[in-house]
């Protein structure tokens, strides 16, 4: 979640937003979340029904985001919302930073199968100042795509490291565990797997 939230601020936040939030993220004083998935989107970044309508001094958000990682604990949230275009258009998506305690924002936390705490976020006329736009108006898709790609690469690297460690520990175990008076690593079936 730090890669997503912090990455969006690093790549698209104004100098004021970066100056205010990035030091707090580094210090551990700001927990962030990126709310981009919707019930119908099926992980398609451009499928956005949440809307951001112009209002006095900013925008008014309405819609719902699901499976928001760190959404239950976040202090701040970056939300993707449609400011123009159709449901699946890449153009017309904008990103907004807002406090997780903003009036009209409802958090519905729950645990995933792996025990990770996530939340669904419901936006009902949530006001966001224009200064809290992350990136350019209607151009959030490219920013989202770049940051999600970096996060996916980091997750893949982490998974590869975990698999390497599991393989090394399993191999060591097959050399020390004995069955029928010999190390199980001598059995051909396990040698093929290792």
MIKOL-640344 format. One record per residue (C-alpha): residue number from 0; residue in three letters; x negated, z, y. Coordinates in steps of 0.02 Angstrom, whole numbers, plus 50000, padded with zeros to 5 digits. Each point is the difference from the previous one (the first is absolute). Layout:
<atoms>
<atom><seq>NUM</seq><type>ALA</type><px>X</px><pz>Z</pz><py>Y</py></atom>
...
</atoms>
This chain:
<atoms>
<atom><seq>0</seq><type>UNK</type><px>50000</px><pz>50000</pz><py>50000</py></atom>
<atom><seq>1</seq><type>UNK</type><px>49854</px><pz>50030</pz><py>50118</py></atom>
<atom><seq>2</seq><type>UNK</type><px>49943</px><pz>49821</pz><py>49968</py></atom>
<atom><seq>3</seq><type>UNK</type><px>50171</px><pz>49933</pz><py>50046</py></atom>
<atom><seq>4</seq><type>UNK</type><px>50045</px><pz>50112</pz><py>50147</py></atom>
<atom><seq>5</seq><type>UNK</type><px>49824</px><pz>50013</pz><py>50072</py></atom>
<atom><seq>6</seq><type>UNK</type><px>49963</px><pz>49817</pz><py>49963</py></atom>
<atom><seq>7</seq><type>UNK</type><px>50152</px><pz>49942</pz><py>50098</py></atom>
<atom><seq>8</seq><type>UNK</type><px>49949</px><pz>50107</pz><py>50148</py></atom>
<atom><seq>9</seq><type>UNK</type><px>49819</px><pz>49942</pz><py>49989</py></atom>
<atom><seq>10</seq><type>UNK</type><px>50046</px><pz>49816</pz><py>49993</py></atom>
<atom><seq>11</seq><type>UNK</type><px>50155</px><pz>49995</pz><py>50110</py></atom>
<atom><seq>12</seq><type>UNK</type><px>50017</px><pz>50159</pz><py>50102</py></atom>
<atom><seq>13</seq><type>UNK</type><px>49976</px><pz>49999</pz><py>50187</py></atom>
<atom><seq>14</seq><type>UNK</type><px>49846</px><pz>50089</pz><py>50068</py></atom>
<atom><seq>15</seq><type>UNK</type><px>50113</px><pz>50147</pz><py>50048</py></atom>
<atom><seq>16</seq><type>UNK</type><px>50075</px><pz>50016</pz><py>49825</py></atom>
<atom><seq>17</seq><type>UNK</type><px>49830</px><pz>49983</pz><py>49918</py></atom>
<atom><seq>18</seq><type>UNK</type><px>49924</px><pz>50130</pz><py>50116</py></atom>
<atom><seq>19</seq><type>UNK</type><px>50141</px><pz>50122</pz><py>49966</py></atom>
<atom><seq>20</seq><type>UNK</type><px>50025</px><pz>49982</pz><py>49812</py></atom>
<atom><seq>21</seq><type>UNK</type><px>49840</px><pz>49938</pz><py>49916</py></atom>
<atom><seq>22</seq><type>UNK</type><px>49898</px><pz>50156</pz><py>50042</py></atom>
<atom><seq>23</seq><type>UNK</type><px>50145</px><pz>50108</pz><py>49939</py></atom>
<atom><seq>24</seq><type>UNK</type><px>50007</px><pz>49901</pz><py>49836</py></atom>
<atom><seq>25</seq><type>UNK</type><px>49813</px><pz>50024</pz><py>49975</py></atom>
<atom><seq>26</seq><type>UNK</type><px>50013</px><pz>50187</pz><py>50035</py></atom>
<atom><seq>27</seq><type>UNK</type><px>50146</px><pz>50015</pz><py>49880</py></atom>
<atom><seq>28</seq><type>UNK</type><px>50120</px><pz>50055</pz><py>50137</py></atom>
<atom><seq>29</seq><type>UNK</type><px>50116</px><pz>49850</pz><py>49985</py></atom>
<atom><seq>30</seq><type>UNK</type><px>50083</px><pz>49944</pz><py>49841</py></atom>
<atom><seq>31</seq><type>UNK</type><px>50071</px><pz>49825</pz><py>50009</py></atom>
<atom><seq>32</seq><type>UNK</type><px>50109</px><pz>49886</pz><py>49897</py></atom>
<atom><seq>33</seq><type>UNK</type><px>50039</px><pz>49815</pz><py>50002</py></atom>
<atom><seq>34</seq><type>UNK</type><px>50184</px><pz>49961</pz><py>49971</py></atom>
<atom><seq>35</seq><type>UNK</type><px>50018</px><pz>49818</pz><py>49949</py></atom>
<atom><seq>36</seq><type>UNK</type><px>50092</px><pz>49988</pz><py>49834</py></atom>
<atom><seq>37</seq><type>UNK</type><px>50189</px><pz>49975</pz><py>49997</py></atom>
<atom><seq>38</seq><type>UNK</type><px>50124</px><pz>50005</pz><py>49856</py></atom>
<atom><seq>39</seq><type>UNK</type><px>50021</px><pz>49812</pz><py>49993</py></atom>
<atom><seq>40</seq><type>UNK</type><px>49819</px><pz>49952</pz><py>50042</py></atom>
<atom><seq>41</seq><type>UNK</type><px>49922</px><pz>50017</pz><py>49827</py></atom>
<atom><seq>42</seq><type>UNK</type><px>49828</px><pz>50023</pz><py>50080</py></atom>
<atom><seq>43</seq><type>UNK</type><px>50020</px><pz>49842</pz><py>50106</py></atom>
<atom><seq>44</seq><type>UNK</type><px>49925</px><pz>50051</pz><py>50168</py></atom>
<atom><seq>45</seq><type>UNK</type><px>50100</px><pz>49872</pz><py>50100</py></atom>
<atom><seq>46</seq><type>UNK</type><px>50170</px><pz>50055</pz><py>49930</py></atom>
<atom><seq>47</seq><type>UNK</type><px>50053</px><pz>50118</pz><py>50141</py></atom>
<atom><seq>48</seq><type>UNK</type><px>50178</px><pz>50050</pz><py>50045</py></atom>
<atom><seq>49</seq><type>UNK</type><px>49957</px><pz>50154</pz><py>50104</py></atom>
<atom><seq>50</seq><type>UNK</type><px>50028</px><pz>49952</pz><py>50181</py></atom>
<atom><seq>51</seq><type>UNK</type><px>49919</px><pz>50046</pz><py>50165</py></atom>
<atom><seq>52</seq><type>UNK</type><px>50114</px><pz>49957</pz><py>50146</py></atom>
<atom><seq>53</seq><type>UNK</type><px>49941</px><pz>50009</pz><py>50181</py></atom>
<atom><seq>54</seq><type>UNK</type><px>50058</px><pz>50156</pz><py>50090</py></atom>
<atom><seq>55</seq><type>UNK</type><px>49959</px><pz>50086</pz><py>50164</py></atom>
<atom><seq>56</seq><type>UNK</type><px>49810</px><pz>50022</pz><py>49999</py></atom>
<atom><seq>57</seq><type>UNK</type><px>49974</px><pz>49946</pz><py>49820</py></atom>
<atom><seq>58</seq><type>UNK</type><px>50090</px><pz>49963</pz><py>49838</py></atom>
<atom><seq>59</seq><type>UNK</type><px>50138</px><pz>50073</pz><py>49892</py></atom>
<atom><seq>60</seq><type>UNK</type><px>49968</px><pz>49999</pz><py>49812</py></atom>
<atom><seq>61</seq><type>UNK</type><px>50137</px><pz>49988</pz><py>49868</py></atom>
<atom><seq>62</seq><type>UNK</type><px>49978</px><pz>49978</pz><py>49813</py></atom>
<atom><seq>63</seq><type>UNK</type><px>49920</px><pz>50078</pz><py>49848</py></atom>
<atom><seq>64</seq><type>UNK</type><px>49828</px><pz>50000</pz><py>49920</py></atom>
<atom><seq>65</seq><type>UNK</type><px>49971</px><pz>50053</pz><py>49819</py></atom>
<atom><seq>66</seq><type>UNK</type><px>49855</px><pz>50068</pz><py>49898</py></atom>
<atom><seq>67</seq><type>UNK</type><px>49901</px><pz>50049</pz><py>50155</py></atom>
<atom><seq>68</seq><type>UNK</type><px>49836</px><pz>50071</pz><py>49935</py></atom>
<atom><seq>69</seq><type>UNK</type><px>49961</px><pz>50163</pz><py>50091</py></atom>
<atom><seq>70</seq><type>UNK</type><px>50168</px><pz>49981</pz><py>50087</py></atom>
<atom><seq>71</seq><type>UNK</type><px>50054</px><pz>50176</pz><py>49955</py></atom>
<atom><seq>72</seq><type>UNK</type><px>49846</px><pz>50080</pz><py>50079</py></atom>
<atom><seq>73</seq><type>UNK</type><px>49959</px><pz>49880</pz><py>50141</py></atom>
<atom><seq>74</seq><type>UNK</type><px>49990</px><pz>50054</pz><py>50182</py></atom>
<atom><seq>75</seq><type>UNK</type><px>50005</px><pz>49819</pz><py>50061</py></atom>
<atom><seq>76</seq><type>UNK</type><px>50073</px><pz>49842</pz><py>49924</py></atom>
<atom><seq>77</seq><type>UNK</type><px>49967</px><pz>49816</pz><py>50032</py></atom>
<atom><seq>78</seq><type>UNK</type><px>50157</px><pz>49900</pz><py>49964</py></atom>
<atom><seq>79</seq><type>UNK</type><px>50024</px><pz>49814</pz><py>49976</py></atom>
<atom><seq>80</seq><type>UNK</type><px>50158</px><pz>49936</pz><py>50083</py></atom>
<atom><seq>81</seq><type>UNK</type><px>50078</px><pz>49833</pz><py>50038</py></atom>
<atom><seq>82</seq><type>UNK</type><px>49997</px><pz>49959</pz><py>50186</py></atom>
<atom><seq>83</seq><type>UNK</type><px>50049</px><pz>49817</pz><py>49977</py></atom>
<atom><seq>84</seq><type>UNK</type><px>50027</px><pz>49868</pz><py>49866</py></atom>
<atom><seq>85</seq><type>UNK</type><px>50083</px><pz>50007</pz><py>49830</py></atom>
<atom><seq>86</seq><type>UNK</type><px>49983</px><pz>50122</pz><py>49857</py></atom>
<atom><seq>87</seq><type>UNK</type><px>49852</px><pz>49913</pz><py>49915</py></atom>
<atom><seq>88</seq><type>UNK</type><px>49913</px><pz>49924</pz><py>50151</py></atom>
<atom><seq>89</seq><type>UNK</type><px>49817</px><pz>50048</pz><py>50021</py></atom>
<atom><seq>90</seq><type>UNK</type><px>50019</px><pz>49982</pz><py>50188</py></atom>
<atom><seq>91</seq><type>UNK</type><px>50110</px><pz>50129</pz><py>50083</py></atom>
<atom><seq>92</seq><type>UNK</type><px>49932</px><pz>50158</pz><py>49917</py></atom>
<atom><seq>93</seq><type>UNK</type><px>49931</px><pz>50135</pz><py>50115</py></atom>
<atom><seq>94</seq><type>UNK</type><px>49918</px><pz>50167</pz><py>49961</py></atom>
<atom><seq>95</seq><type>UNK</type><px>50042</px><pz>50163</pz><py>50088</py></atom>
<atom><seq>96</seq><type>UNK</type><px>49918</px><pz>50171</pz><py>49999</py></atom>
<atom><seq>97</seq><type>UNK</type><px>50116</px><pz>50150</pz><py>50011</py></atom>
<atom><seq>98</seq><type>UNK</type><px>49999</px><pz>50185</pz><py>49960</py></atom>
<atom><seq>99</seq><type>UNK</type><px>50071</px><pz>50044</pz><py>49831</py></atom>
<atom><seq>100</seq><type>UNK</type><px>50112</px><pz>50126</pz><py>50089</py></atom>
<atom><seq>101</seq><type>UNK</type><px>50078</px><pz>49871</pz><py>50117</py></atom>
<atom><seq>102</seq><type>UNK</type><px>50186</px><pz>50028</pz><py>50032</py></atom>
<atom><seq>103</seq><type>UNK</type><px>50103</px><pz>49888</pz><py>49886</py></atom>
<atom><seq>104</seq><type>UNK</type><px>49864</px><pz>49989</pz><py>49865</py></atom>
<atom><seq>105</seq><type>UNK</type><px>50052</px><pz>50075</pz><py>49834</py></atom>
<atom><seq>106</seq><type>UNK</type><px>49874</px><pz>50033</pz><py>49860</py></atom>
<atom><seq>107</seq><type>UNK</type><px>50058</px><pz>50001</pz><py>49819</py></atom>
<atom><seq>108</seq><type>UNK</type><px>49850</px><pz>50060</pz><py>49898</py></atom>
<atom><seq>109</seq><type>UNK</type><px>49984</px><pz>49981</pz><py>49811</py></atom>
<atom><seq>110</seq><type>UNK</type><px>49866</px><pz>49994</pz><py>49864</py></atom>
<atom><seq>111</seq><type>UNK</type><px>49943</px><pz>49843</pz><py>49912</py></atom>
<atom><seq>112</seq><type>UNK</type><px>49968</px><pz>49994</pz><py>49812</py></atom>
<atom><seq>113</seq><type>UNK</type><px>49816</px><pz>50040</pz><py>50031</py></atom>
<atom><seq>114</seq><type>UNK</type><px>50047</px><pz>50156</pz><py>50100</py></atom>
<atom><seq>115</seq><type>UNK</type><px>49957</px><pz>49922</pz><py>50168</py></atom>
<atom><seq>116</seq><type>UNK</type><px>50114</px><pz>50056</pz><py>50142</py></atom>
<atom><seq>117</seq><type>UNK</type><px>50078</px><pz>49854</pz><py>50097</py></atom>
<atom><seq>118</seq><type>UNK</type><px>50153</px><pz>49984</pz><py>50112</py></atom>
<atom><seq>119</seq><type>UNK</type><px>50135</px><pz>49880</pz><py>50052</py></atom>
<atom><seq>120</seq><type>UNK</type><px>50019</px><pz>49994</pz><py>50189</py></atom>
<atom><seq>121</seq><type>UNK</type><px>50166</px><pz>49961</pz><py>50084</py></atom>
<atom><seq>122</seq><type>UNK</type><px>49998</px><pz>49946</pz><py>50184</py></atom>
<atom><seq>123</seq><type>UNK</type><px>50158</px><pz>50023</pz><py>50102</py></atom>
<atom><seq>124</seq><type>UNK</type><px>49976</px><pz>49950</pz><py>50182</py></atom>
<atom><seq>125</seq><type>UNK</type><px>49822</px><pz>50067</pz><py>50003</py></atom>
<atom><seq>126</seq><type>UNK</type><px>49924</px><pz>49971</pz><py>50173</py></atom>
<atom><seq>127</seq><type>UNK</type><px>49819</px><pz>49941</pz><py>50008</py></atom>
<atom><seq>128</seq><type>UNK</type><px>49906</px><pz>49973</pz><py>50165</py></atom>
<atom><seq>129</seq><type>UNK</type><px>49933</px><pz>49824</pz><py>50031</py></atom>
<atom><seq>130</seq><type>UNK</type><px>49823</px><pz>50075</pz><py>50009</py></atom>
<atom><seq>131</seq><type>UNK</type><px>50014</px><pz>50044</pz><py>49815</py></atom>
<atom><seq>132</seq><type>UNK</type><px>50002</px><pz>49819</pz><py>49945</py></atom>
<atom><seq>133</seq><type>UNK</type><px>49857</px><pz>49973</pz><py>49877</py></atom>
<atom><seq>134</seq><type>UNK</type><px>49932</px><pz>49823</pz><py>50015</py></atom>
<atom><seq>135</seq><type>UNK</type><px>50094</px><pz>49863</pz><py>50089</py></atom>
<atom><seq>136</seq><type>UNK</type><px>50188</px><pz>49983</pz><py>50009</py></atom>
<atom><seq>137</seq><type>UNK</type><px>50068</px><pz>49889</pz><py>49859</py></atom>
<atom><seq>138</seq><type>UNK</type><px>49825</px><pz>49981</pz><py>49925</py></atom>
<atom><seq>139</seq><type>UNK</type><px>49989</px><pz>50151</pz><py>49884</py></atom>
<atom><seq>140</seq><type>UNK</type><px>50002</px><pz>49903</pz><py>49838</py></atom>
<atom><seq>141</seq><type>UNK</type><px>49818</px><pz>49940</pz><py>50009</py></atom>
<atom><seq>142</seq><type>UNK</type><px>49943</px><pz>50176</pz><py>50044</py></atom>
<atom><seq>143</seq><type>UNK</type><px>50098</px><pz>50075</pz><py>49856</py></atom>
<atom><seq>144</seq><type>UNK</type><px>49935</px><pz>49869</pz><py>49880</py></atom>
<atom><seq>145</seq><type>UNK</type><px>49818</px><pz>50031</pz><py>50047</py></atom>
<atom><seq>146</seq><type>UNK</type><px>50012</px><pz>50190</pz><py>49985</py></atom>
<atom><seq>147</seq><type>UNK</type><px>50098</px><pz>49996</pz><py>49836</py></atom>
<atom><seq>148</seq><type>UNK</type><px>49870</px><pz>49879</pz><py>49928</py></atom>
<atom><seq>149</seq><type>UNK</type><px>49860</px><pz>50123</pz><py>50045</py></atom>
<atom><seq>150</seq><type>UNK</type><px>50096</px><pz>50144</pz><py>49923</py></atom>
<atom><seq>151</seq><type>UNK</type><px>50031</px><pz>49901</pz><py>49840</py></atom>
<atom><seq>152</seq><type>UNK</type><px>49813</px><pz>49962</pz><py>49988</py></atom>
<atom><seq>153</seq><type>UNK</type><px>49961</px><pz>50185</pz><py>50019</py></atom>
<atom><seq>154</seq><type>UNK</type><px>50128</px><pz>50046</pz><py>49866</py></atom>
<atom><seq>155</seq><type>UNK</type><px>49926</px><pz>49870</pz><py>49883</py></atom>
<atom><seq>156</seq><type>UNK</type><px>49825</px><pz>50068</pz><py>50028</py></atom>
<atom><seq>157</seq><type>UNK</type><px>50061</px><pz>50177</pz><py>49967</py></atom>
<atom><seq>158</seq><type>UNK</type><px>50088</px><pz>49944</pz><py>49839</py></atom>
<atom><seq>159</seq><type>UNK</type><px>49842</px><pz>49910</pz><py>49941</py></atom>
<atom><seq>160</seq><type>UNK</type><px>49896</px><pz>50157</pz><py>50031</py></atom>
<atom><seq>161</seq><type>UNK</type><px>50125</px><pz>50109</pz><py>49906</py></atom>
<atom><seq>162</seq><type>UNK</type><px>50003</px><pz>49879</pz><py>49852</py></atom>
<atom><seq>163</seq><type>UNK</type><px>49809</px><pz>49999</pz><py>49995</py></atom>
<atom><seq>164</seq><type>UNK</type><px>49994</px><pz>50189</pz><py>49994</py></atom>
<atom><seq>165</seq><type>UNK</type><px>50135</px><pz>50009</pz><py>49866</py></atom>
<atom><seq>166</seq><type>UNK</type><px>49907</px><pz>49873</pz><py>49895</py></atom>
<atom><seq>167</seq><type>UNK</type><px>49835</px><pz>50094</pz><py>50018</py></atom>
<atom><seq>168</seq><type>UNK</type><px>50080</px><pz>50167</pz><py>49954</py></atom>
<atom><seq>169</seq><type>UNK</type><px>50090</px><pz>49924</pz><py>49850</py></atom>
<atom><seq>170</seq><type>UNK</type><px>49840</px><pz>49918</pz><py>49940</py></atom>
<atom><seq>171</seq><type>UNK</type><px>49908</px><pz>50166</pz><py>50013</py></atom>
<atom><seq>172</seq><type>UNK</type><px>50140</px><pz>50085</pz><py>49903</py></atom>
<atom><seq>173</seq><type>UNK</type><px>49988</px><pz>49872</pz><py>49858</py></atom>
<atom><seq>174</seq><type>UNK</type><px>49816</px><pz>50042</pz><py>49984</py></atom>
<atom><seq>175</seq><type>UNK</type><px>50028</px><pz>50187</pz><py>49983</py></atom>
<atom><seq>176</seq><type>UNK</type><px>50168</px><pz>50019</pz><py>49911</py></atom>
<atom><seq>177</seq><type>UNK</type><px>49980</px><pz>50006</pz><py>49811</py></atom>
<atom><seq>178</seq><type>UNK</type><px>50124</px><pz>49952</pz><py>49865</py></atom>
<atom><seq>179</seq><type>UNK</type><px>49961</px><pz>49993</pz><py>49815</py></atom>
<atom><seq>180</seq><type>UNK</type><px>49825</px><pz>50063</pz><py>50040</py></atom>
<atom><seq>181</seq><type>UNK</type><px>49950</px><pz>49858</pz><py>50118</py></atom>
<atom><seq>182</seq><type>UNK</type><px>50023</px><pz>49964</pz><py>50186</py></atom>
<atom><seq>183</seq><type>UNK</type><px>50160</px><pz>49900</pz><py>50025</py></atom>
<atom><seq>184</seq><type>UNK</type><px>49900</px><pz>49873</pz><py>50100</py></atom>
<atom><seq>185</seq><type>UNK</type><px>49932</px><pz>49937</pz><py>49833</py></atom>
<atom><seq>186</seq><type>UNK</type><px>50173</px><pz>49936</pz><py>49950</py></atom>
<atom><seq>187</seq><type>UNK</type><px>50015</px><pz>49814</pz><py>50026</py></atom>
<atom><seq>188</seq><type>UNK</type><px>50177</px><pz>50010</pz><py>50073</py></atom>
<atom><seq>189</seq><type>UNK</type><px>49938</px><pz>50112</pz><py>50142</py></atom>
<atom><seq>190</seq><type>UNK</type><px>49840</px><pz>49899</pz><py>50025</py></atom>
<atom><seq>191</seq><type>UNK</type><px>50106</px><pz>49845</pz><py>50037</py></atom>
<atom><seq>192</seq><type>UNK</type><px>50102</px><pz>50095</pz><py>50129</py></atom>
<atom><seq>193</seq><type>UNK</type><px>49848</px><pz>50074</pz><py>50086</py></atom>
</atoms>
